[in-house]
Amino acid sequence: YTHRIGRTGRAGKSGKAITFLTKQDSAIFSELKEVILQSPGSHCPRELLNHPDAKHKSGTMVTKRN
């Protein structure tokens, strides 16, 4: 489960969202990194890019749309 907080921007305005991860989330690091990298305007933190668990695919992430 990934919970994002913050304003992601609406009606053409920009915003920020923050995602908190723990070592219990390490199974989805690789997929999460790829989703962030493919998302226009998103920034993938250096810590996630360089994390050993983000180097290989080991989990399954489900994307939920509101």
C-alpha positions in Angstrom: 0.0 0.0 0.0 1.4 3.4 -1.0 -0.3 6.5 0.4 0.6 9.8 -1.2 -0.1 13.0 0.6 -0.1 16.6 -0.6 -1.7 18.5 -3.5 -0.9 16.9 -6.8 -2.3 19.9 -8.8 -5.7 20.5 -10.2 -7.2 22.8 -12.8 -3.9 23.4 -14.5 -2.1 24.3 -11.3 1.0 22.6 -10.1 1.4 20.8 -6.8 3.5 18.4 -4.8 2.9 14.9 -3.5 5.0 13.0 -1.0 5.3 9.2 -0.8 6.7 7.6 2.3 8.4 4.2 1.9 9.8 1.8 4.5 11.9 -1.3 4.1 8.7 -3.3 4.2 7.9 -1.7 0.8 11.2 -2.9 -0.8 9.4 -5.6 -2.9 7.8 -2.8 -5.0 10.8 -0.4 -5.2 11.7 -1.5 -8.8 8.2 -1.1 -10.2 7.6 2.1 -8.3 10.9 3.5 -9.7 9.8 2.7 -13.3 6.3 4.2 -12.8 7.9 7.4 -11.4 10.4 7.6 -14.2 7.7 7.2 -16.9 5.4 9.8 -15.3 5.9 13.3 -16.9 7.0 15.9 -14.5 7.8 13.4 -11.7 11.1 13.3 -9.9 12.5 10.0 -8.7 14.6 10.5 -5.6 18.3 9.5 -5.7 17.8 7.2 -2.8 15.2 5.1 -4.7 17.2 5.2 -7.9 20.3 3.8 -6.2 18.6 1.5 -3.7 19.7 -2.2 -4.3 16.0 -3.4 -4.1 15.1 -1.0 -7.0 17.6 -2.7 -9.3 15.5 -5.8 -9.9 11.8 -6.5 -10.2 10.5 -8.6 -7.3 7.0 -7.5 -6.4 3.7 -6.5 -8.0 2.3 -3.0 -7.6 -1.3 -2.2 -8.2 -2.2 1.3 -9.3 -5.5 2.7 -8.0 -7.2 5.6 -9.8 -9.7 7.7 -8.0 
